[in-house]
Amino acid sequence: MADEDPNQQEHDGTPSQMPPLEAEAHGYTLFRVLDREFMIKVSKHRWAVVLVFSCYSMCNAFQWIQYAAINNIFMSFYGVSSFAIDWLSMCYMLAYIPLLLLVAWLLGKFGLRTIALAGSALNCLGAWVKVGSPQPHLFPVTVLGQVVCSMAQVFILGMPSRIASVWFRDDEVSTACSIAVLGNQLGIALGFLVPAVSVPNIDNPDELAYHISLMFYITAGVATLLFILVLIVFKEKPKHPPSRTQCLSYAFVSPDASFLSSIIPVFEKQNFVLLFISYGLNAGAFYALCTLLNRMVIFHYTGEGVIVGRIGLTIAIAGMLGAVISGIWLDRTKTYKETTLVLYIMTLVGMAGYTGTLNLGHLWIVYITAGIIGFSITGYLTLGFEFAMELTYPESEVVSSGLLNLSAQVFGIIFTISQGQIMDNYGTIPGNIFLCVFLTLGAVLTAFIKADLRRQRLLKIPEAPAPLLSSSDG
């Protein structure tokens, strides 16, 4: 790259040796922490990395929700229950729980590029497996393909904050994280829209198989292209640390620290524990809402499958807007606690409004309330990663984001199964009230989180004494 010194090796946390005047002439910023001096420079390649990640995250998210978006059609085509189709989404949540430790170990052992290659490769493989499944008797094949895609998601979900911290400046990390999350939300938007408009609700199984097959082939082609782009574009890290935060990480975080060894210090921080629970409640409610959206809408608007796609699209598009705005807002204000609480309350209000208006027959009100949910809940998901990093710094962002996602998957499975059963036995309104109760609990817990912005505090103290920087400090 033109903005990098070709004589410098890829950084490993060891300060590069260059006279100060020469360093400044080359566009570097010198930063001293304790007895070590680092040269900071931001790579232009960072935008290519985050955009490629965002794209293959989009493809994986599309595959997560494409079955749930037309739940009733796949039920009829494969001759299975709605609960079986729900598990095609919930397998994403289930796979994350046992594979988190493996992926965290692989990341520490082999690095960010290897994780990116593995995630995009599994996403591509799962898409091609599903190409062979559009026949009524081949439901096990489509399950296999979806399980492979769910394994890919474990290599994707916790990476936004990691990519942002490794590649971007301190005043860009929240924006970069929101861009990385943006792809996931775009994938959800397409996952609701594309199946609804491309797979018609028809009785002819041969014609229906053709439309499903066409959707699977296009998805597999896109996944293949994105895997090739990852091979070409995605790099492990820039040649020089891009921020003071990265310099501090190299100075104070042991390269031998493992995911398991970091869990106990992280959970000793009460504020993170509160965020861990409240984040899981919020994200779990979002997963349940997306998975069961088709069943909710079809219950009140029989035969209006396209409406499901439009409502899902509204949630996702509003969520993309929320992710970008919250990222920019955080980079400028650093008001993590306040913004978190506002977004949580907005989610609760939107969910309550959605619950009370879904059965009224006024779709424009449903779109508005769904948009509020999407804007606030996705903005919160982006914010949660960054807030967790602040509360647990200098522990690795892989640990904090991984644990938040673990909480989200556990609550997502619990909420999806529970709400589905409530809807089957009592209707959609009691099911949505169920989510509102837990969102209220999450908002209360969020109010008790103290804004212990450890990363921001340490950045103001370039040469702080060692006790202040202890990772075990609560």
GIKADA-V901598 format. One record per backbone hydrogen bond with DSSP energy under -0.5 kcal/mol. CO is the residue of the C=O (numbers start at 0). NH is the residue of the N-H. E is the energy in kcal/mol with one decimal. If there is no record, write none. Layout:
{{CO:NH:E} {CO:NH:E}}
This chain:
{{0:3:-1.4} {3:5:-0.7} {4:7:-1.8} {15:17:-0.7} {18:22:-2.6} {19:23:-2.5} {20:24:-2.0} {21:25:-1.3} {22:27:-2.4} {23:26:-1.5} {28:39:-3.6} {30:37:-3.5} {32:35:-2.1} {35:32:-2.8} {37:30:-2.7} {37:39:-0.6} {39:28:-2.4} {42:45:-1.3} {43:46:-1.2} {44:48:-2.0} {45:49:-2.3} {46:50:-2.0} {47:51:-2.2} {48:52:-2.3} {49:53:-2.3} {50:54:-1.8} {51:55:-2.1} {52:56:-2.2} {53:57:-1.7} {54:58:-1.9} {55:59:-1.7} {56:60:-2.4} {57:61:-2.3} {58:62:-1.7} {59:63:-1.4} {60:64:-1.6} {61:65:-1.2} {64:68:-2.0} {65:69:-0.6} {66:69:-0.8} {67:70:-1.3} {69:72:-0.6} {69:73:-2.1} {70:74:-2.2} {71:75:-1.8} {72:76:-2.5} {73:77:-2.5} {74:78:-1.3} {74:79:-1.2} {80:84:-1.5} {81:85:-2.4} {82:86:-1.6} {83:87:-0.5} {84:87:-1.1} {84:88:-0.6} {85:88:-1.4} {85:89:-2.4} {86:90:-2.0} {88:91:-1.3} {88:92:-0.7} {89:93:-2.6} {90:94:-2.4} {91:95:-1.0} {92:96:-0.8} {93:96:-0.7} {93:97:-0.8} {94:98:-1.5} {95:99:-1.4} {98:102:-2.5} {99:103:-2.5} {100:104:-2.3} {101:105:-2.5} {102:106:-2.5} {103:107:-2.1} {104:108:-2.3} {105:109:-3.3} {105:110:-0.8} {106:110:-1.5} {110:114:-1.5} {111:115:-2.3} {112:116:-2.6} {113:117:-2.6} {114:118:-2.6} {115:119:-2.4} {116:120:-2.3} {117:121:-2.5} {118:122:-2.0} {119:123:-1.9} {120:124:-2.7} {121:125:-2.8} {122:126:-1.7} {123:127:-1.9} {124:128:-2.1} {125:129:-1.8} {126:130:-0.8} {127:131:-0.6} {128:131:-1.2} {129:132:-1.8} {130:133:-0.5} {132:134:-2.9} {134:137:-2.4} {137:140:-0.8} {137:141:-1.5} {138:142:-2.1} {139:143:-2.1} {140:144:-2.4} {141:145:-2.1} {142:146:-2.3} {143:147:-2.2} {144:148:-2.0} {145:149:-2.2} {146:150:-1.7} {147:151:-1.6} {148:152:-1.6} {149:153:-0.8} {150:153:-0.6} {150:154:-0.7} {151:154:-1.0} {152:155:-1.3} {152:156:-2.9} {155:158:-1.7} {157:161:-0.5} {158:162:-2.9} {159:163:-2.2} {160:164:-2.1} {161:165:-2.2} {162:166:-2.1} {163:167:-1.9} {168:171:-1.7} {168:172:-1.0} {171:175:-3.1} {172:176:-2.5} {173:177:-2.1} {174:178:-2.0} {175:179:-2.2} {176:180:-2.2} {177:181:-1.8} {178:182:-1.1} {179:183:-0.7} {180:184:-1.8} {181:185:-2.5} {182:186:-2.3} {183:187:-1.8} {184:188:-2.4} {185:189:-2.6} {186:190:-2.4} {187:191:-1.6} {188:192:-2.2} {189:193:-2.5} {191:195:-0.8} {192:196:-1.8} {193:197:-2.2} {194:198:-2.0} {197:199:-0.6} {199:201:-1.5} {202:204:-0.7} {203:207:-2.3} {204:208:-2.4} {205:209:-1.7} {206:210:-1.8} {207:211:-2.4} {208:212:-2.7} {209:213:-2.4} {210:214:-1.9} {211:215:-2.3} {212:216:-2.6} {213:217:-2.2} {214:218:-2.1} {215:219:-2.4} {216:220:-2.3} {217:221:-2.3} {218:222:-2.5} {219:223:-2.1} {220:224:-2.1} {221:225:-2.3} {222:226:-1.8} {223:227:-1.9} {224:228:-2.0} {225:229:-2.2} {226:230:-2.0} {227:231:-1.7} {228:232:-3.4} {228:233:-0.5} {229:233:-1.3} {237:10:-0.7} {240:40:-1.6} {242:246:-1.5} {243:247:-2.6} {244:248:-2.1} {245:249:-2.3} {246:250:-1.9} {247:251:-2.3} {248:252:-2.4} {251:253:-0.5} {253:256:-1.7} {257:261:-1.0} {258:261:-0.6} {258:262:-0.8} {259:262:-0.9} {259:263:-0.7} {260:264:-0.5} {261:265:-1.7} {262:266:-2.5} {263:267:-1.0} {265:268:-1.4} {267:269:-0.8} {268:271:-0.6} {268:272:-1.8} {269:273:-2.1} {270:274:-1.9} {271:275:-3.3} {272:276:-2.0} {273:277:-2.5} {274:278:-3.1} {275:279:-1.4} {276:280:-2.1} {277:281:-2.0} {278:282:-3.0} {279:283:-2.5} {280:284:-1.7} {281:285:-1.7} {282:286:-2.4} {283:287:-2.3} {284:288:-2.4} {285:289:-2.5} {286:290:-2.5} {287:291:-2.3} {288:292:-0.6} {289:292:-0.6} {291:295:-2.2} {292:296:-2.7} {293:297:-2.6} {294:298:-1.3} {295:299:-0.9} {296:299:-0.8} {296:300:-3.1} {300:303:-2.0} {302:304:-0.8} {303:306:-0.9} {303:307:-0.8} {304:307:-0.6} {304:308:-1.2} {305:309:-2.0} {306:310:-2.8} {307:311:-2.7} {308:312:-2.4} {309:313:-2.3} {310:314:-2.4} {311:315:-2.3} {312:316:-3.0} {313:317:-2.3} {314:318:-1.7} {315:319:-2.2} {316:320:-1.9} {317:321:-2.4} {318:322:-2.5} {319:323:-2.1} {320:324:-2.5} {321:325:-2.4} {322:326:-1.9} {323:327:-2.4} {324:328:-2.6} {325:329:-2.3} {326:330:-2.0} {327:331:-1.4} {328:332:-2.5} {329:333:-1.9} {333:335:-1.5} {334:338:-2.1} {335:339:-2.5} {336:340:-2.3} {337:341:-2.2} {338:342:-2.5} {339:343:-2.1} {340:344:-2.4} {341:345:-2.3} {342:346:-2.2} {343:347:-2.2} {344:348:-2.6} {345:349:-2.9} {346:350:-2.7} {347:351:-2.4} {348:352:-2.5} {349:353:-2.6} {350:354:-2.4} {351:355:-2.0} {352:356:-1.1} {353:357:-1.6} {356:359:-1.7} {360:362:-0.9} {361:364:-0.9} {361:365:-1.3} {362:366:-2.6} {363:367:-1.6} {364:368:-2.5} {365:369:-2.7} {366:370:-2.2} {367:371:-2.1} {368:372:-2.1} {369:373:-2.6} {370:374:-2.7} {371:375:-2.3} {372:376:-2.8} {373:377:-1.8} {374:378:-1.5} {375:379:-1.9} {376:380:-1.8} {377:381:-2.0} {378:382:-2.2} {379:383:-2.9} {380:384:-1.1} {381:385:-1.2} {382:386:-2.9} {383:387:-2.4} {384:388:-1.8} {385:389:-1.9} {386:390:-2.2} {387:391:-1.6} {388:392:-1.4} {389:453:-1.5} {391:394:-2.2} {395:398:-0.8} {395:399:-1.4} {396:400:-2.5} {397:401:-1.8} {398:402:-2.3} {399:403:-2.0} {400:404:-2.4} {401:405:-2.0} {402:406:-2.3} {403:407:-2.2} {404:408:-2.4} {405:409:-2.2} {406:410:-2.4} {407:411:-2.2} {408:412:-2.3} {409:413:-2.1} {410:414:-3.1} {411:415:-2.4} {412:416:-2.3} {413:417:-2.4} {414:418:-3.1} {415:419:-2.1} {416:420:-2.1} {417:421:-2.4} {418:422:-2.8} {419:423:-2.2} {420:424:-1.8} {421:425:-3.3} {421:426:-0.8} {422:426:-1.0} {426:430:-1.2} {427:431:-2.3} {428:432:-2.5} {429:433:-1.9} {430:434:-1.1} {431:435:-2.1} {432:436:-2.2} {433:437:-1.3} {434:438:-2.2} {435:439:-2.1} {436:440:-1.8} {437:441:-2.3} {438:442:-2.2} {439:443:-2.0} {440:444:-2.3} {441:445:-2.2} {442:446:-1.6} {443:447:-0.8} {444:447:-0.9} {445:448:-1.4} {449:451:-2.5} {450:452:-1.7} {451:453:-2.0} {452:456:-2.2} {453:457:-2.4} {454:458:-1.9} {455:459:-0.8} {456:459:-0.7} {457:460:-1.7} {460:463:-1.0} {464:467:-1.0} {464:468:-0.7} {465:468:-1.2} {466:469:-1.2} {469:472:-1.5}}
